[in-house]
Amino acid sequence: MIIEGRNAVMEALKGEVTIEKVLVLKDAPKQNNFMLVKLCRERKITVQFVEKQALDRLSMAGKHQGVLAVATEFTYAEEDEVLERKDGKPLLLILLDGIEDPHNLGAIIRVAECAGANGILLPRRRCCPVTDTAVKVSCGASGYVKIAKVNNVNDTIRNLKEQGITVLAADMDGDDIYKTDLTGDVAIVIGGEGAGVHALTAKLCDGKIALPQFGRINSLNASVATGIVVYECIRQRENYGRK
């Protein structure tokens, strides 16, 4: 959902609307949008300063006045809700680090629901929010999966580790996933489409896991990789339960 105009965006920021990001005309006088930008930063909402052409492309009515907000009707869960256990089973969490494509996000949400994961944690910045496109691609899964926003991926990893949850980064330089124990409480970090998991983030994790590569292309699509990793967790747990 696009909200156009300075006053309309200000009212949305003050209300109950979930604002994903605000776009402000790059060359506008700073005093025009000072209070708006200040309010965004207080609420930890991303502000992007863009050229007029970018605003024109998104504007539906052509009355953006140099300010647009991208909002969603999606209701996010609290982080504590995502960490709730299901029937006493080990936790299976997906932590996203830089996913920018809403199609990938939607597919990951669908994987999480099908696999029965506890939920998804995604950062407020440098990550695609749950947009209308992501909801559509999830094929209804977004209505069932608990998704929470976190302020900082690295702080979240530290917090998860303190709770005894093993945090593993999906990285092509990692250990063979099929030789890694995934039967306990696990959070899988999935990196962005291009850069993958950031170096410092990967270093903070308990380890890195990789899928064997037999072709000429050295990486998988983020949502495809998520599906394989998550289902390997499920497979190991099912086999462990039969022992």
Buried (B, 14 or more C-beta within 10 A) or exposed (E): BEBBBBEBBBEBBEEEBBBBBBBBBEEBEEEBBEEBBEBBEEEEBBBEBBEBEBBEEBBEEEEBBBBBBBBBEBEBBEBEEBBEEEEEEBBBBBBBBBBBBBBBBBBBBBBBBBBEBBBBBBBBEBBBBBBBBBBEBBEEBBEEBBBBBBEEBBEBBEBBBEEEBBBBBBBBEBEEBEEBEBBBBBBBBBBBBEEBBBEEBBEBBBEBBBBEEEEEEEBBEBBBBBBEBBEBBBEBBEEEEEE
